[in-house]
Amino acid sequence: MKISLIIISTILVLSVVVPFLLFVYNGTKNTSNIKKQANELTKSNGITYAIKEIWRKNFIGISSDNALLTYIKFSDAEPGVITEINLKDIKQCNIIKNHNNANKNIALKSLALEFVYKSNIKPTLTIPFFEIDEDLSEDFELQRVEKWHTLIKNALTVQPNLKLAS
């Protein structure tokens, strides 16, 4: 009687603990793979980043001289789509929030940074931080986008607007 109770208790505890441990292990494995891929891609660029951040399958970093912003979107099919933005060409940076107002519940639908170039020839560029279709839950993306918005605005104001005299 005691042996069967011990066996059933052990099986019950293992059926709860093992899936949890597998879930945690799989999550840390995916995060470490994304960090490794981001480090490889950024080392190949030869840029040193003052501030960089990795979340889910995204990387964003600003160079130490505040001249270049790098955004990498990783996916399972491709190694990583790199977007490099020269901040000297940017006039302003805006936060774009889209809300879903269904049934009096206001939910965040998408969140992005929009870059407006000084030249009218180049179209505006958006960097997505959150999409409800890709990510089912928000994980501090609003704080993240506000942080990067202030960092980019500070980088834009630091850059001198010097015109060379002829």
C-alpha positions as CSV (number, residue, x, y, z in Angstrom):
1,M,0.0,0.0,0.0
2,K,2.8,2.5,0.9
3,I,4.8,1.6,-2.2
4,S,1.9,2.2,-4.5
5,L,1.2,5.6,-2.8
6,I,4.8,6.6,-3.3
7,I,4.8,5.6,-6.9
8,I,1.6,7.5,-7.7
9,S,2.8,10.6,-5.8
10,T,6.1,10.4,-7.7
11,I,4.4,10.1,-11.1
12,L,2.0,13.0,-10.2
13,V,4.9,15.3,-9.1
14,L,6.9,14.4,-12.2
15,S,3.9,15.0,-14.5
16,V,3.8,18.6,-13.2
17,V,7.5,19.4,-12.8
18,V,8.9,17.9,-16.0
19,P,6.7,19.9,-18.5
20,F,7.5,23.1,-16.5
21,L,11.2,22.5,-16.7
22,L,11.0,21.7,-20.4
23,F,9.1,24.9,-21.0
24,V,11.7,27.0,-19.2
25,Y,14.6,25.2,-20.9
26,N,13.1,25.7,-24.3
27,G,12.5,29.4,-23.7
28,T,16.1,30.0,-22.5
29,K,17.5,28.0,-25.4
30,N,15.5,30.2,-27.9
31,T,16.7,33.4,-26.2
32,S,20.3,32.4,-26.2
33,N,20.1,31.5,-29.9
34,I,18.7,34.9,-30.7
35,K,21.4,36.6,-28.6
36,K,24.1,34.5,-30.4
37,Q,22.7,35.4,-33.8
38,A,22.5,39.1,-32.9
39,N,26.1,39.1,-31.7
40,E,27.3,37.4,-34.9
41,L,25.5,39.9,-37.1
42,T,26.5,43.0,-35.2
43,K,30.2,41.9,-35.0
44,S,30.2,41.5,-38.8
45,N,29.0,45.2,-39.1
46,G,31.9,46.4,-37.0
47,I,29.8,48.8,-35.0
48,T,30.1,49.2,-31.3
49,Y,26.8,49.8,-29.6
50,A,26.3,52.1,-26.6
51,I,22.9,50.7,-25.9
52,K,21.3,47.6,-27.3
53,E,18.3,45.4,-26.4
54,I,17.0,42.0,-27.4
55,W,13.4,41.0,-26.9
56,R,11.5,38.1,-28.4
57,K,12.9,37.8,-31.9
58,N,14.1,41.5,-32.3
59,F,17.3,43.4,-31.7
60,I,17.7,47.2,-31.5
61,G,20.9,49.1,-30.9
62,I,22.2,52.6,-31.1
63,S,25.9,53.2,-32.0
64,S,28.2,54.8,-29.4
65,D,28.5,57.9,-31.5
66,N,24.7,58.2,-31.8
67,A,24.9,58.2,-35.6
68,L,23.4,54.8,-36.5
69,L,20.4,52.8,-35.3
70,T,20.3,49.1,-36.1
71,Y,17.2,47.0,-36.0
72,I,17.2,43.3,-36.7
73,K,14.1,41.1,-37.0
74,F,14.8,37.4,-36.7
75,S,12.5,34.8,-38.2
76,D,12.6,31.0,-38.5
77,A,12.8,31.2,-42.3
78,E,15.5,33.9,-42.7
79,P,18.7,34.5,-40.7
80,G,17.7,38.1,-39.9
81,V,16.5,41.2,-41.7
82,I,18.8,44.1,-40.8
83,T,17.6,47.7,-41.0
84,E,20.2,50.4,-40.4
85,I,19.1,54.0,-40.0
86,N,21.5,56.8,-40.3
87,L,20.2,59.3,-37.6
88,K,21.8,62.2,-39.4
89,D,19.2,61.8,-42.1
90,I,16.2,61.7,-39.7
91,K,14.1,64.8,-39.1
92,Q,11.8,63.3,-36.4
93,C,10.8,60.1,-34.6
94,N,7.2,59.4,-33.6
95,I,5.5,56.6,-31.7
96,I,2.6,55.0,-33.5
97,K,-0.1,53.2,-31.4
98,N,-3.0,51.4,-32.9
99,H,-5.8,50.4,-30.5
100,N,-8.6,47.9,-31.0
101,N,-11.9,49.3,-29.6
102,A,-14.1,46.3,-29.9
103,N,-16.9,45.8,-27.3
104,K,-15.7,48.8,-25.1
105,N,-12.4,47.0,-24.4
106,I,-9.4,49.0,-25.5
107,A,-6.6,46.7,-26.4
108,L,-3.2,47.5,-28.0
109,K,-3.2,46.3,-31.6
110,S,0.2,47.4,-32.8
111,L,3.1,49.6,-31.6
112,A,5.9,51.0,-33.7
113,L,8.4,53.8,-34.1
114,E,8.1,56.0,-37.2
115,F,11.1,57.7,-38.7
116,V,10.5,60.8,-40.9
117,Y,13.5,61.6,-43.1
118,K,14.7,65.1,-43.8
119,S,14.5,64.4,-47.5
120,N,11.1,64.1,-49.0
121,I,12.4,61.5,-51.5
122,K,12.8,58.8,-48.9
123,P,9.5,57.4,-47.5
124,T,8.9,57.2,-43.8
125,L,10.2,54.1,-42.1
126,T,8.4,52.2,-39.3
127,I,10.0,49.7,-36.9
128,P,7.4,47.4,-35.3
129,F,7.7,46.7,-31.6
130,F,4.5,44.9,-31.1
131,E,1.9,43.3,-33.4
132,I,-1.1,41.5,-32.0
133,D,-1.0,39.0,-34.9
134,E,2.6,37.9,-34.1
135,D,2.7,38.3,-30.3
136,L,-0.3,37.3,-28.4
137,S,0.5,39.3,-25.3
138,E,2.3,42.5,-24.6
139,D,5.5,42.2,-22.7
140,F,6.5,45.8,-21.6
141,E,6.6,46.9,-25.3
142,L,5.0,50.3,-24.4
143,Q,7.8,51.1,-21.9
144,R,10.3,49.8,-24.4
145,V,9.1,51.9,-27.3
146,E,9.0,55.0,-25.0
147,K,12.5,54.3,-23.8
148,W,13.9,54.0,-27.4
149,H,11.9,57.1,-28.5
150,T,13.6,59.2,-25.9
151,L,17.0,57.8,-26.7
152,I,16.5,58.5,-30.4
153,K,15.2,62.0,-29.7
154,N,18.2,62.7,-27.6
155,A,20.5,61.4,-30.3
156,L,18.8,63.6,-32.8
157,T,19.2,66.7,-30.7
158,V,22.8,66.0,-29.9
159,Q,23.8,66.0,-33.6
160,P,25.0,69.4,-34.6
161,N,23.4,71.1,-37.7
162,L,26.6,72.5,-39.1
163,K,26.7,74.0,-42.6
164,L,30.0,74.4,-44.2
165,A,31.0,77.8,-45.3
166,S,32.3,78.0,-48.8
